[in-house]
């Protein structure tokens, strides 16, 4: 990273910047730093290092050479948004004090001179005051503890701010069941959306933590809580329709007729039964449960015979 007097040709090197501030990202953090996706969604276990990772990304964004830039750190409360905001301020005070233009405690705002001589601004925002999230076009935003936010904070108050300037977003959280955050995370899997990239990174990926101490929490928390809090897994029933087969679906009949010799396939994406064309045969009932009944024509099956597919209550019988 070049310091001192800058020109329009000045470039920011993340590795050089990270070295200059004494930050050595572990393997999982490197995945985030190397990504060029406009929407990065990180589901990680507790103590994985998400705040440290996000802090480094924000420092890089503020120093990036350009005429001007505005970025936010958004979290459920001001206290949580300051976990990253205050870290960024401390790094600039220690390493780049000559670049600080102003720090406003009242406005929760840091203004610095970037590598092109332009002004870059960072503001800490609380999601419990949606009115403060309106009006401004953003170059970048970090949403911390995203799974704890209401869905409309992202969809109605934050994401639109990035359109004007083609800004980027980094959304971080420990999973909290199947909610809007898990849906955004899903968009970054298997190339579903070119603008998204997402990761599940467990706590034990952090080399600074002792694995035996992490494992000791498994019995204390219970299986599901440990999977979510430490394994970074989305625990619970996925109520979204499969992107591949479309199931379970409320538009699918409860009964499916199998002609003699016909068999059902299995969706490679969700593992539920599908027809020959790859479409689901699994219905979603009004009470939220899923399943179907397949009736075999030609007497190939005698009586009712339960067939087991994950997440369904499936029976077959002869017509």
N, C-alpha and C positions, 0 to 999 in steps of 0.2 A: 504494500500500500504506500502510495506517495503522500508525503506530508509537506507542510509549508505552503508556499505559493503554488496555486493550481492553475491549470489551463483547461481548455475544452477537451483536450486529448487525454486528460487524467482518467485512469481507469481504476476501479475498485477491485482488489483481489481479496476474496473472502479468506483463503488460507493465510495470507499475510496479515490481514486484519486480526483474525483469530489468534495468531501467534503473538501479535503485538499486545493483545489484552490478556494473554495468559490462558486462553481457552483451548482445551484439547478435546474436541467432540469425540464421543464414543461412536461405535459403528452405526447404531440406530440414529443418532443425531446427524451423522453425515448424510444419511439418506434424505433427510429433510432439507439440509443445507444445499445439497446438489440438485434438488428438484427444481424444475423451471415451470411447473404447473401453476396456473393462476389461482387455483383453489387447492390448498394442501390441508388435508384432514388427518390429524394425528390422534389416535386413541392409544393411550399408554397407561401403564400401571403407575401406582403412587411411587414417588421418589425416583422415577425414571430419569428425570432431568429435563422436563418439558419447559419449565420456566427459564432455565439456563439456555436451552436451545432457542427459545423465542427471543430472549434478550439479545443474543448474538445476531439473530436475523434483523431485529429492529435497529441495532447499532449500525449494521451494514446498510440498511435502507436509508438511515439518516445521513450517512456519509456518501452515499451514491451520488456521483456528479450529475447535477441537473439544475435548472433555473430555480425551481421551487418544488417542495413536496410537503404533503400533509398526511400524517398517519395517526391511527388510534390504537390504543389498547383497551379492549372492552371486556368486562367481566361482570358477574352478577352483582357485585358491590364495589364501592370505591376502594375499600381495603384490599380486595382481591386484585383489582386492576393495578394497584400500586406495587404489587409484588414484582411485576415486570417493569413498570414505569420507573420505580425507584432504583432498580438495578441498572437500568439504562443511564439514568442521571448520574449514578455513582461512577460508572465507567467513564463517562465524559469528564467528570470532575477530576478523576485520577489520571486519565490517559490523554484526554483531548480538551483540557480546560481552555486552551486558546481558541477553540472553535465554538464555545458556548456564547451565544448571543444574549440569551436570557433564560431564567427559570422562574416561572410564576406559580407560587403555591396556591394562590387564589383561583387561577384558571386551570390548574393542573396541567401546565404546558411547559414543554422544553423546546427552545428554538436554538438551532445550531447552524454554523456555516459549513456546507458540505464541500466535497472535493472540487467542485466547479466554482465555488464562491457564492453559490445560491443559498437560500435559506430553506432549511428543512425543519418541520415542526412535528412534535409528538404530543398527543393529548391523552390523558387517562379518562376513561368514560365508565359510568356505571349503568348497567342495564335496568336498574330499578327506577331510572328516570328516563323513560323513552323519549321525552321531549328534547333531551340533550343530544339525541342521536339523529336529528333531522337536519337537512339543509346543505351540508357541506359535501363537496366532491373529494374523494380520498384517493391517495396513491397506494396505500397499503393499510391493512388492519390485522391485528392479532386478537382473536377471540379466545380468552382463557376460561377454563371450566365451562366450555360450551354446552356440555350435556345438562348443566344445571339451569340453563336459560330457557325461557319460554320460546316456542317456535317462531313467533312473530317478530322477535328481536332481530333475528337474522333475516328473515324473508321480507319484512316490512320496514325495518329501520336501518339495516347495515348493508346488505348486499347491493342495494341500488346506489349507494354512495360510491361504489367502485366502477360504475359503468362509464362515467364521463372520461376518466383518465386511464381506463383499462388497468385498474389497480389489481393488486393481488391480496389474497387473504390466507392467513394461517389460523386454523381452528384447532384448538387443543383441549383435551379433556380425558379424565378417567371415565370409562363407560358407565352409563347409568340406565341400564335396560335398553329396550328398543324404543327409541324416540326419534325426533327430527335429526339429532346428531348422528345416530346410526344410519339414517337414510342418506345423509350427505356422505358419510364414510363409504357407504355401498356404491355411490356413484363413482368413487375413485378406484374401484376394484375391477379387474378384468377388462379394462379399456372401455367401460360403459360410457364415459364422458371424457373427451380429450382434454378438457380444461381442469379435470380433477385428478388428483393422486392422493392415495390414502394408505395408512399403515396401522397395524396393531403391533405395539412393541411392549413386551412384558417388563416388569420391574427388574427382574434378574439380568436384563441386558446391561444394566448400569454396573460397570466393573468395580465401582467404589463401594458396592453393597455386598455383604456376606450372604451367600446363598442359604446357609443353614438358618440364619435369622429370618430370612424370608419364608422358608419352608415351615418354620415354627408357627407362623401365622395361619397356616392352612387349617389346622384343627381348631384354632381359636375362632376363626371367622365362619367356618362352614364352607362347603364346596362352592356354591354359587357366588357368595361374597368374595371368596378368594379369587375365583376365576375373573371376576369383574375388576376388583381393586388391584390385584397383582398381575393377573394374566392378561389384562386389557381385552377381555372378551365381552361381547354383547350378549348378555344372558337374558333369556326369556323368549316368548313366542314371537316369531317374526310375522306380523300381520300384513306385510306388503306382499303383493303378488309377485311371483317369480318373473324376472325379466325375460327368461327364455321360453317357458311354457305357458305363462300367464296364470298359473294356479297358486293357491286355491282361488276360485272365482265364484262370485255370486251369480254369474250368468250361465254357469254350467249346471245341467240337470242333475238331480240326485241319483238317477239311474243311468247306467250305460250298458248297452246290449253288446255282448261278444258273440259273434257267429262262431260256428264250430271251427276249431283250429286257430282262431284269432288269439293273439296274446297282447298284453300291454307292455310297453317299454317303460324305461325309467329316465326321467329328466336328468341330464348330466349336471345341471346347475343346482337343483334343489333336492333331487333324489325321490321325487314323487312320481306316481304312475302317469303315463301319457299315451295318447293314441299314436297310430303309425305316422301321423303328420307332425308329431312332436308337441301337440297341444294337450293341455291338462284335461283330466277327467275328474278332478277333485273339486268338489263344490265347497263354498263357505256358507254355512247356515246362518240364519239371522242372529243366533245367539253367539256367533263368533267361532263356533267349533267347525272343524273341517272333516270331510270324509266323502264316501260315495258307495253305492251298491252296484256291482257289476252282475248282470244276468247273462248266463251262458246259454245260447241257443243250441239245440241239438242233443241235449241230455248228456253232455260230456262230464258233468259234475253231479254227483248224487247228494242231494240235501244241501244244507248250508255249510260252507267251508270258509272259515276266517282266513284272510290273507293279510299279511302284515306289511305295511309301508309306514315309514316314520311320519308321525303327525297326522295320521288318518285312521278312521274307523272303517275298514274296508271288508265287505262281505261279497261272496259270489254264490249264486245258486242257479240251477237249471230252470229254463222257462217252462 
